Amino acid sequence: MSVELFRRETQTGDYTRALANLRTLRVSSFHSRYNRLMRLARLLQIAVLASAAVGQSTSKQAFEPKFDTVPMMLDHNRVVIDVDVTASNGATQRVHAWMDNGNADLEMSRRLAASIGLTVTCDDKTCSAPPPAAITIGTMNLPLTNVREVKLPVKSSSVMAPGVNAEMNIPSTVLRNYDVLINFPEHKFTIGEPGSLKFNGVKSKMLVNPSNGIIEIPSEIDNKRYNLGLDLGSSISFLSGELFDKLSAAHANWPHMTGAIGPANMLGADVETKWRLLRMERVQYGPLFLSGIPIVSLPQDTLDFFEKRAGVSTVGTLGSEALLNYRVGLDYAHSTAYFDIGRTFNFPDFDVIGLILRPEDDGRFTIIGAADFQGKASVPEVQAGDHLVAVDGSLVQGSTMGQVWSMLGGAPGQERMLVVERGGKQFRVSARVQHFLGESEDDSDSKKKSRRN
């Protein structure tokens, strides 16, 4: 075999034949050429092996599940992230989206629907449109093929609901197809293909409704077992009125009040002025033992709606307010939730001015009531129908509910100067931050004595 023949065979990739033929060379006549050719053959073998290794690595990377982590904002305990929405003409628009795992419906502002070319149809009570093709979170593309329609507010608005810092939500019907991690302590949101995330912390069985992705967690309250939903799109927790009444009667020393203030003041419906609140001393939520959880009493018709949506019996939902110290992982594919504690901070959730507010479509905030504190009106100068204009010199119009409640919060005893409008005239009110839904001094003293004894 000639050297040229060897080169042609190696160039065509027939290394096996080239090496076999090479052995027929007479070493005595071609000793130097043989050595050079053998070195070349070894290099070619190394190159082939390296190429195969690279190909295997590329193939492995191509099939690894994808995930991405993006920053998240907390506004009134609601998780808000940036998403890119794909328009009908293929262009994308970036907006704020509310991570709403307790809601099966995709909702969107009228402004966003119009800007991406959705065809909106309305009647007297509702508006709807076909969904966009997909949304993108970081590098993760989430098709919306399982979503039948988008729900929109009847009135034109640049947000999906007054007081909410988002133009659309990400509902359970979309989230259920992925691994999800909500890192409350570090304000990070991660979403990935099933099997892509490594979850930490204690784990719990999730009862997931296969038709809509709504989650229930087996729980225990006052030594009895119940299902309690997981709704991280809600700023507060809810409990059936029947169970609420039983707990109130059995634990008269648990703090309670009437009127939705702070995180319980969700959207400003008139009924929120009559909501009853109770701070549960303890609840076992899956493997977690949570203490001091504020809950709102649910009327029976709302509980029936929750139960129908969940597909199993339930006594309410646990909102994000109860889990702000945790990293919450949702492994939908294996019906497993993970709770990884990241800090032990006691949030002063109800140390606020006792106003009950309704955000309006024009960005203003209407005072619909004021909660009592220790049997007296907490802000006696205001009336239902007044408008809150400013807090300590900061205008509230155009703010979110979370931003306004940050203005109204503080250390108990601190004073806030409110500007209130009534009948077109403005006046000032000096209001004091109170420690709502907390232990009375008598209860606190009795517990201290009990511990000493």
N, C-alpha and C positions, 0 to 999 in steps of 0.2 A: 504494500500500500504506500502511495506517495504522500508526502506532506500536504500537497495541494488537495488530495482526496480527503485527508483527515479534516482539513480546514472546511471543505465544502460540507462534509457531513455534520460538523459541529455548528456551522452557520445555519443549516436547515433544522437544527435541534435534535438530530438523531445521535445523541450522545452515547447511547448504549452500543449501537453498531460501531461508532467511531472508536470507542474504547476496546471493543472486541477485536477489530481489525488492527488496532495499534499493536497488539501483542504479537502479530506476525512479523513485525519489523525485526531485522537482524541487529541486535544490540551492538555487535562488533563493528558494523558498518555505519550505523546511525546513532552512536552512543550519545553524542552531544544533542542531536536533534530530538532523540527520544526523551532525554531529560527535560528539554524545553517544552516539548509537547505534553509530557505528563504534568508539569507544573500548570500548563494552560488548561488541561483537563480538570485538575483539582479546582482551579479557580472557577471553571464553568460549573462544576458540581456545586460549589459553594453558592454561586449566583442563583442556580436553579432552586436550591433549598431555601435561600433567603427570599426569592420571589414567591415560593409557595407559602412561606411563613407570613409574608406581608398580605398575601391573598386571604389566608385564613383569618388574620387579624382584622382585615377590612370587612370580611364577611361577618365576623362576630360583632363588630361595631355596628354594622348595618342592622342587625337583628336585636341589639340591646334596646329595651324599652326606653322611651324618651321621657324626660321630665324637665321642669324649669321652675325656678323660684323668683318671685317678684316682690317688691315692697308692698306693704298694705297699710292703709290708714284705718284708724279706729275713730268713728264718728258716732257718738251716742251708742257706743258698744257695737256698732255695725261695722263689719269688715268691708272695706272699699278698696278696690284695686283698679289699675288701668287696663283696659282691653282695647283691641283693635277690631272694629266691626267691618266686615266686608260688604261694600255697597253693591247695588245691582249692576253697576257699570264696571265692577272689578276694583274700584278704588277703595281705600280703607279710611276709616275715621276713628281716632282715639278718643275714648270717653271713660268716665268713671263708672264702674259697675259694682253692684252690691252683691256680695256672696250670700245667697239666700237659700240655704239647704233645707229650710223648713217650708218652702213654697214650691209647688210643682209647676206653677205657671211662669212663663217668660213674660216680663213686663218691660215697657220702654216708654220714654218720653215722646210726645208728639213731634217735637223738634227733630229728634234723631231719626224717627221713622220717615219724616219728610225729606231729610237731608240725604238718606241713603236710598230714596226712591221706592219706599214701600207703599203699596196701595191700601189706604185706610178706609174702612167702612164703619159707620156709626149708626146707633139708634139712640133713643132717649137716655139710656143708662150706660151703655158700654160702647167702646171702640175696639177694633181689632184689625190685624193685618197679617199677611203671610210672613214667616220669619225670614231673616237674612240667611245667607248660605252658611256662614260660620263666624265665630269670633276667635281671636288669637290672644293668648295670655303668654307674654314673653315670646318664646319660640314654639309654644304648643298651639297647634291649630285644632279647634274644637268644632267639628261639623254640627249643625243644628238640624240634622235630618229627622231626629226623633221628636222634634217640636212641631206641633200642628199649627199653632198661631201665636201671635204676639198680642198681649192685652195692653191697651193704651188708655190714659185718662181722657175723659170726655172733653175737658177744657184744655186748650192749648197751653203747653208748659215746656220749659226747658229742662225739667227734671221729671222723674217718674212719679214722684209724690212730693208735695210741699215739705220743706224742711229736711229733705234727704239729699245728700251730696252724691247723687248718682243719676245717670240717664237710662240705666237698664239694670236688671238683676241677672244673676247666674243661678237658675233654679235647680232643684234636686233632679229633675229629669235630664239635665245635662251633666251634673256632677257625678251621678251614679255610674257613669261609664269610665271613671278614672280613679286613681289614687289621689287623695287630697290630704294636705297637712296645713293646719292653721296654727301658726306659731304666734300666739298672743304676746308673750314676753318680748320677743324680738321684732314684732311687727313684720312678719314674713309669711307669704302665702306660696305654697308649692302644689303643683298639679302635674300628674304624669300618667302615662299609660299603666294599666294594671300590672302589678309586679315590679314597677320601677322604683318604688320608695321603700326604704328601710325604716320601719317605725320603731320607736322606743317607748318605754313606759309600760304601765299595766294595761292589760287588754280586756275588752268586754265583748260579749256577743251583741250584735246588732240585729234587730228584727227589721229588715228592709222590705218595704212594699215594692214588689218587682214591677208594678205598673207605673210608679212615679218616683221611687227613690226616697220616700219619706222614712225616717229612722225612728225606731223606738228602742229604748234601753231597759232591760229588766232591772227594777229598782226595789228599794225597801224603804217605807216611811212608817215610823212608829210601829216597827216590828211586823208590818204586813207588806206583802209583795204586790207590786203594781208594775205596769209599763209606763214609762215616762219618756216623752219624745225628746229628741235632740234638735233644737232649732237655734243655730248660731246666727241666723238672720234676725232674731228677736233680741231686743235690748233688755228684756226682763223675762222671768219665768212665770208660768201659769199653772193653776191647779183647779180641779173641779170644785164647784161650789159646795157640793156635798162633803167632800173630804176636807175642804177648807173649814167648814163649820165644825166638823168633828174635831179637828186639830185645835181650833180656837177654844172649844168647850173643854177639851182635855188639858190644854196648856194655857191657862189664863195669863200666865206670866210672859208668854211670848209676845214681843212687841208687835203692835198692830195699829193701823190707822185707816182713814178714808181719804181718797183723793190721790190721783196719779201724778206724783211729782218726780223729778230726777229721771232715772232710767225707765220708770214706769210710765212716764208721759210720752207715749210712743208717737202718735200721729195727731193728737188733739181732738179726738171725737168727743162729743158732748158727754157720752157715757163715762169718760175717764174721770169726771168730777165725782162719780159715785163708786169708782172702783175701790174694793176693799183689799188692803195689803196686810201681809203677815210675814214675819221673819222666822222661818223654820230653824229650830235649833240644830237639827241634824237630818240628813237624808243620805241613804246609801244609793249611789248612782252607779250601777254596775259594780266595779271593784272599788270605787271611790267613796270615801266618807267625807261629805261636804257639810260645813256648818255655817249657820247664819245666812241662809239663802232667802232673800226676799221673794215672795210669790204674790200673784194677783188672783183673786177669785174669779173663776170662769162661770158664766151662766150656762145652763144646760144646753141651749141650742148651739152655742159655740163649741161646747165639748162634743156634742153630736157631730158637728162638722169636723173636728179634729179626729174623732174616731173613724169616721168614714174615710177621711184622707189617709189615715195610717193603715187601715185594713185590719187592725187588731184592737182589742180593748186598750184604753189608755186613760190616765187621770190628768194629763196635761203635758206640758213641755218644759224643758230646762233651757233657758236662754243663755246668751254669751256672758251676761253679767256674772254668772256663777262659775265661769271657767277662764277668767282673764289671767289667771296665774299658770295656765297649762298650754302645752302644745297638744293639739287635738288631731289625731290621725284617723282618717276614714278609709278603710280598706273595703270598698264596696264588694269587690269580687269574692272576698272570703267572709263577708258579713261580720267584720270585726272592727271595733273602735279601739283606739289607743289614747291613753292619757298620760302625758309625761310632764311632771311638774317642773316649772322653770324658775319659779320664785315663790316667796311666801309673803305677799304684800296684802295688807288689809285695806281695801279701797274704801274711802269715805263716801260711799255711793249716795247716801241720803243726807249729807251735810250741805244743805242748800237753802235758798229762799223758797218759801212755800207756795209759789205760783203754779197754776195749771194752765198750760199754753196751747194754742192752736196756731200752727204756721199756715199762712194764707198763700194763695196763688200769686199775689202781688209782692210777696217777700216780707209782709208785715207779720207781727205776732200778736194775736188776740188773747187777752186774759179771759179764760172761761171760768175761772174760779180760783180760790185760795184754800189750801188745806189748814185745818185747825192744828194747833200745837198745844198739848196739855190742856185741852178743853177751851181754848181761846183762838180766835182768828189770828193766823200768823202774820197776815198783812191786812189789817182792817181797813186801810185807806183805799183799797182797790175794789172795783166792782166788776162783775161779769160783763163783758162787752168792751172794757177798756183795752187800749193797745199799749204794749210795752215798746217804748221808743229807744231807750238807752239804758245801759248799766255801767255806772262809774265812768260816764263820758263816752263809752263805746256804743255806737249805733248798732241796733240788732237787725234792722231790715236787710234782707238778702242773706242772712246767716243761716246755718243749719241748726237743727235742734241740738245737736251735740255742742256746737259752738256757744249757743245761748246758755245752755246748762253749765258749761264751763265758767261762763261769766257769773252765773248765779250761785256757784259753789264756793266753798271756802271753809275756814275753821269756824266751829260754832262760836257765836258771839260777835263775829265780824259784821260790820255794817256795810251795806251796799246802797249807793244812791241811785234810785230808779227814776227815770223820766217816763211818765205815764200820760197817755192822751185820752181824753174823754170829750166827746161832742166837739171835736176840732180844737180843743184847748189843752195845752200841756201843763203838767204840774209835777213837782218833785216829791218823792216818797223815800224816806230813810227806812230801809228794811234790814232785819237782822238774820244772819245765817243761823239756822236751828239744826239740832241733831235729831232729825226725824227717824222714826222706825228703830229707835235705840232703846236700851234698857232705861227704865226710870231709876232715879237715885235710890228709891226703896228697894227695887229688885237687885240693883248692883250691890247694895250694902248687905242684903240677905245672903247673896251668893258668896261674898267675901267671908261672912261669919260662918257659913256652912263649910267653906274650905278650911278655915282655921280650926273648926271643931272636928 
